[in-house]
């Protein structure tokens, strides 16, 4: 799931579901890909995947917009949440230094539920939190998926759901009857 396409599609779906206009939702959702810019420096899941590093410029931007540019305050908060969604999703697919430099360990969360189809009451829930020392080192090649067939399938479902919501909202708006009070 850490592929680039998912990091854009999931925030886009959530923003559209929350009622953000598509013209605004798409550029905001594209911010979800920014933490993976670290691959340009041949270091993946580096400090750009730390929530603390992401918050360092975002908190002043949120404070500034709150006091000086109120019309952009919601956008600043949404942009911050989209940026934070990236390392959050990555934590479930591999070691991610989400709390670096305050916590010098990368975190990897695995969660799984299995069922034995012969015995319906035989359900097993596994949850595991693994820690590994944070190490940022350049590598000659970084193998990072832009998209996979599973990711395309997930994105297709999210995109179809988003388009359905957009079309449904617009047709509902057009079919409203406005009653003038005399």
Secondary structure, DSSP 4 states (H G I P E B T S, - for coil): --SHHHHHHHHHHHHHHTT--HHHHHHHHHGGGGGGGGGGGT--SSGGG-HHHHHHHHHHHHHHHHHH-GGGHHHHHHHHHHHHHHHHHHTTTS-B-TTTTTS-EEEEEEEEEEEETTEEEEEEEEEEEEEEE------S-----S--HHHHHHHHHHHHHHHHHHHHHHHHHHT-------
